[in-house]
Amino acid sequence: MNTNILIIEDETAIQSILSELLTDAGYNIEVASDGLEGITKFRKKPFSLVLLDIMMPKIDGYTVCEMIRQESNVPIIMLTALDEEEAQVKAFELQVDDYITKPFSVRLVLMRVEAVLRRAKDRNNQKITTNLVYENIRLNRESHSVFVGGNPISLTHTEYGILELFMLHPDRVFTRDNLLNEVWGYDFAGEEKTVNIHIMNLRRKLDTDLIETIRGVGYRLGKEN
């Protein structure tokens, strides 16, 4: 397996835990102890995934994320002690692909890493030329591009996956568990808030109310009857 993962984390104990976990799983690991070192290492070689803390010396994780997103669409997982909804919303607005709070389960981290990498690989391997169109939204499954009213918009891997699923099955209601299984690749209790935040950001980027909340059930792409 030739998959490079960059860990940007200032706590040495967590560095060691993550490095050992992911090395044992067959990944090639690079570690940075602060934001400045992290962005420097990121620019020196290609990475398949970045694990990123928020509260770090020199450059904080939010700023590092912004800098990476100016250069790359590489999957990013935030791994932080900040569990407030505002922190998660800000992270997803910066186009991270997942968000894990400390303290964490190493099994959970590995599962989430594998799920994010699998989604990215599936997107890159698709050779489907079909355009999916719904109202003023167009999604090209070959270029992984999305247009609203003819204007391109930028989505994370996860947001793209949610929209693609909705557009493949318009008017179908998806529960949050459905979305976790279909898009995230796992079913993990307590992740409903993560789904909600992604839906909120997707609505904002699409500038549409076509993603409807079905109270007590989930979401669907469609117009209210």
Backbone hydrogen bonds, N-H to C=O, Kabsch-Sander energy under -0.5 kcal/mol:
donor,donor_aa,acceptor,acceptor_aa,energy
3,T,1,M,-0.6
4,N,2,N,-0.6
5,I,28,N,-3.0
6,L,49,L,-2.4
7,I,5,I,-0.5
7,I,30,E,-3.0
8,I,6,L,-0.6
8,I,51,L,-3.2
9,E,7,I,-0.7
9,E,32,A,-2.4
12,T,10,D,-0.7
15,Q,11,E,-2.4
16,S,12,T,-2.4
17,I,13,A,-2.1
18,L,14,I,-2.7
19,S,15,Q,-2.7
20,E,16,S,-2.5
21,L,17,I,-2.4
22,L,18,L,-2.7
23,T,19,S,-2.4
24,D,20,E,-2.4
25,A,21,L,-1.0
26,G,23,T,-1.6
27,Y,22,L,-2.5
28,N,3,T,-2.6
29,I,27,Y,-0.5
30,E,5,I,-2.2
32,A,7,I,-2.8
35,G,57,P,-1.6
35,G,59,I,-0.5
38,G,34,D,-2.2
39,I,35,G,-2.4
40,T,36,L,-1.9
41,K,37,E,-2.6
42,F,38,G,-2.4
43,R,39,I,-1.4
44,K,41,K,-1.4
45,K,41,K,-0.8
45,K,42,F,-0.5
48,S,4,N,-3.0
49,L,4,N,-1.1
50,V,75,P,-1.9
51,L,6,L,-2.9
52,L,50,V,-0.6
52,L,77,I,-2.8
53,D,8,I,-2.4
56,M,54,I,-1.1
59,I,57,P,-2.7
61,G,54,I,-3.3
64,V,60,D,-2.2
65,C,61,G,-2.6
66,E,62,Y,-2.2
67,M,63,T,-2.4
68,I,64,V,-2.6
69,R,65,C,-2.6
70,Q,66,E,-1.2
71,E,68,I,-1.7
72,S,68,I,-2.7
77,I,50,V,-2.9
78,M,76,I,-0.5
78,M,98,D,-2.4
79,L,52,L,-2.5
80,T,100,I,-2.3
83,D,81,A,-0.8
88,Q,84,E,-1.7
89,V,85,E,-2.9
90,K,86,E,-2.3
91,A,87,A,-2.1
92,F,88,Q,-2.7
93,E,89,V,-2.3
94,L,90,K,-1.3
95,Q,92,F,-1.5
96,V,91,A,-1.4
97,D,76,I,-3.0
98,D,76,I,-1.2
100,I,78,M,-3.3
102,K,80,T,-2.4
109,V,105,S,-2.4
110,L,106,V,-2.4
111,M,107,R,-2.2
112,R,108,L,-2.6
113,V,109,V,-2.7
114,E,110,L,-2.5
115,A,111,M,-2.1
116,V,112,R,-2.6
117,L,113,V,-2.4
118,R,114,E,-2.2
119,R,115,A,-2.3
120,A,116,V,-2.2
121,K,117,L,-2.5
122,D,118,R,-2.6
123,R,119,R,-2.3
124,N,120,A,-2.2
125,N,121,K,-2.1
126,Q,122,D,-0.9
126,Q,123,R,-0.6
132,L,139,L,-3.1
133,V,131,N,-0.5
134,Y,137,I,-2.6
137,I,134,Y,-2.7
138,R,147,F,-2.8
139,L,132,L,-3.1
140,N,145,S,-2.8
141,R,130,T,-1.5
141,R,139,L,-0.7
144,H,140,N,-1.3
145,S,140,N,-1.0
146,V,153,I,-0.6
147,F,138,R,-2.9
148,V,151,N,-2.9
149,G,136,N,-3.0
149,G,147,F,-0.5
151,N,148,V,-1.8
153,I,146,V,-2.3
155,L,153,I,-0.5
160,Y,156,T,-2.7
161,G,157,H,-2.3
162,I,158,T,-2.3
163,L,159,E,-2.5
164,E,160,Y,-2.9
165,L,161,G,-2.1
166,F,162,I,-2.4
167,M,163,L,-2.8
168,L,164,E,-1.9
169,H,165,L,-1.2
171,D,221,L,-2.8
172,R,169,H,-1.7
174,F,219,Y,-3.5
176,R,217,V,-0.6
179,L,175,T,-2.1
180,L,176,R,-2.4
181,N,177,D,-2.3
182,E,178,N,-3.1
183,V,179,L,-2.7
184,W,179,L,-1.3
185,G,180,L,-1.2
186,Y,180,L,-1.9
188,F,186,Y,-0.5
191,E,188,F,-1.3
195,V,191,E,-1.7
196,N,192,E,-2.5
197,I,193,K,-2.3
198,H,194,T,-2.1
199,I,195,V,-2.4
200,M,196,N,-2.4
201,N,197,I,-2.5
202,L,198,H,-2.5
203,R,199,I,-2.6
204,R,200,M,-2.0
205,K,201,N,-2.5
206,L,202,L,-2.5
207,D,203,R,-1.4
208,T,203,R,-1.3
212,E,210,L,-1.0
212,E,220,R,-2.9
214,I,212,E,-0.6
214,I,218,G,-3.0
215,R,213,T,-0.9
217,V,214,I,-2.7
218,G,214,I,-1.7
219,Y,174,F,-2.7
220,R,212,E,-1.8
222,G,210,L,-2.9
222,G,220,R,-0.7
